[in-house]
Amino acid sequence: MDNYKDKILTICNESSKNTLMETLEIEYTDVGEDYLIAKMPVTPKVHQPDGVLHGGATAALAESVGSTASYIFLDGQNFFVRGIEISANHVKSVKEGFVYAKAIIVHKGRTTQLWEIKVTDDNNNLISVCKLSTIALPKK
């Protein structure tokens, strides 16, 4: 299983090159049967003017990990995966360290998928709860 996990994580991280994920320094760190985890450093690059993590950066992390999870848990070779709706409830702020996003599948339909993404800090405090809907469209 470790070889399989390492291969999936390598693919996820290599696909981030020259994208928003690379700009935000998002790194995929763990994968299981029904989840994917990524981390992002909290630095001034992702702060609001008052020095805390920007909710938009949190939403970008959540959408990145949820969409990537859809890609790896569906047939990404034959389907495009697109986010169609995201919502985020931010419950705590963070100024430094890392945030971790864990995407867990709630509904895995042939066309639409629903993900819950919990974002936590280095001390496992809940920072945000996000919900992402994705759609799988056949490649032509």
For each residue, the residues with C-beta under 8 A, 3 or more apart:
1: 4 5
2: 5 6
3: 6 7
4: 1 7 8
5: 1 2 8 9 30 31
6: 2 3 9 10
7: 3 4 10 11
8: 4 5 11 12 31 72
9: 5 6 12 13 28 29 30 31
10: 6 7 13 14
11: 7 8 14 15 72
12: 8 9 15 16 28 31 36 38 68 72
13: 9 10 16 27 28
14: 10 11 17
15: 11 12 19 68
16: 12 13 19 21 22 26 28
17: 14 22
18: 22
19: 15 16 22 23
20: 23 24 60 64
21: 16 24 26 64
22: 16 17 18 19 25 26
23: 19 20
24: 20 21 40 45 46 57 60 61 64
25: 22 40 41
26: 16 21 22 38 39 40 61 64 65
27: 13 38 39 40
28: 9 12 13 16 31 36 37 38 65 68
29: 9 37 38 39 100
30: 5 9 35 36 37
31: 5 8 9 12 28 35 36 37 72
32: 35 36
33:
34: 73 104 105
35: 30 31 32 69 102 103 104 105
36: 12 28 30 31 32 65 68 69 72 102 103
37: 28 29 30 31 65 100 101 102 103
38: 12 26 27 28 29 61 64 65 68 100 101
39: 26 27 29 98 99 100 101
40: 24 25 26 27 46 57 61 98 99 101
41: 25 46 97 98
42: 46 47 53 94 95 96 97 98 99 121
43: 46 47 96
44: 47 51
45: 24
46: 24 40 41 42 43 53 54 57
47: 42 43 44 50 51 52 53 54 95
48: 51 52 53 54 55
49:
50: 47
51: 44 47 48 95
52: 47 48 93 94 95
53: 42 46 47 48 57 58 93 94 95 99 127
54: 46 47 48 57 58
55: 48 58 59 88 90 128
56: 59 60
57: 24 40 46 53 54 60 61
58: 53 54 55 61 62 88 90 99 119 127 128 130
59: 55 56 62 63 86 88 130
60: 20 24 56 57 63 64
61: 24 26 38 40 57 58 64 65 99 101 119
62: 58 59 65 66 86 88 101 103 117 119 128 130 132
63: 59 60 66 67 83 86 130 132
64: 20 21 24 26 38 60 61 67 68 101
65: 26 28 36 37 38 61 62 68 69 101 102 103 117
66: 62 63 69 70 83 86 103 115 117 130 132 134
67: 63 64 70 71 81 82 83 132 134
68: 12 15 28 36 38 64 65 71 72 103
69: 35 36 65 66 72 73 103 105 115
70: 66 67 73 74 81 113 115 134 136
71: 67 68 74 76 81
72: 8 11 12 31 36 68 69 76
73: 34 69 70 105 108
74: 70 71 79 81 108 113 136
75: 78 79 136
76: 71 72 79 81
77:
78: 75 138 139
79: 74 75 76 136 137 138 139
80: 136 137 138 139
81: 67 70 71 74 76 134 135 136 137
82: 67 134 135 137
83: 63 66 67 86 132 133 134
84: 112 133 134 135
85: 131 132 133
86: 59 62 63 66 83 130 131 132 133
87: 130 131
88: 55 58 59 62 128 129 130
89: 128 129 130
90: 55 58 93 127 128
91: 126 127 128 129
92: 121 125 126 127
93: 52 53 90 127
94: 42 52 53 97 99 121 125 127
95: 42 47 51 52 53
96: 42 43
97: 41 42 94 121 122
98: 39 40 41 42 121 122
99: 39 40 42 53 58 61 94 119 120 121 127
100: 29 37 38 39 119 120 121
101: 37 38 39 40 61 62 64 65 117 118 119 130
102: 35 36 37 65 117 118 120
103: 35 36 37 62 65 66 68 69 115 116 117 132
104: 34 35 115 116 117 118
105: 34 35 69 73 108 113 114 115
106: 114 115 116
107: 112 113 114
108: 73 74 105 113
109: 112 113
110: 136
111: 135 136
112: 84 107 109 133 134 135 136
113: 70 74 105 107 108 109 133 134 135 136
114: 105 106 107 131 132 133
115: 66 69 70 103 104 105 106 131 132 133 134
116: 103 104 106 129 130 131
117: 62 65 66 101 102 103 104 129 130 131 132
118: 101 102 104 126 128 129 130
119: 58 61 62 99 100 101 126 127 128 129 130
120: 99 100 102 124 125 126 127
121: 42 92 94 97 98 99 100 124 125 127
122: 97 98
123:
124: 120 121
125: 92 94 120 121
126: 91 92 118 119 120 129
127: 53 58 90 91 92 93 94 99 119 120 121
128: 55 58 62 88 89 90 91 118 119
129: 88 89 91 116 117 118 119 126
130: 58 59 62 63 66 86 87 88 89 101 116 117 118 119
131: 85 86 87 114 115 116 117
132: 62 63 66 67 83 85 86 103 114 115 117
133: 83 84 85 86 112 113 114 115
134: 66 67 70 81 82 83 84 112 113 115
135: 81 82 84 111 112 113
136: 70 74 75 79 80 81 110 111 112 113
137: 79 80 81 82
138: 78 79 80
139: 78 79 80
140:
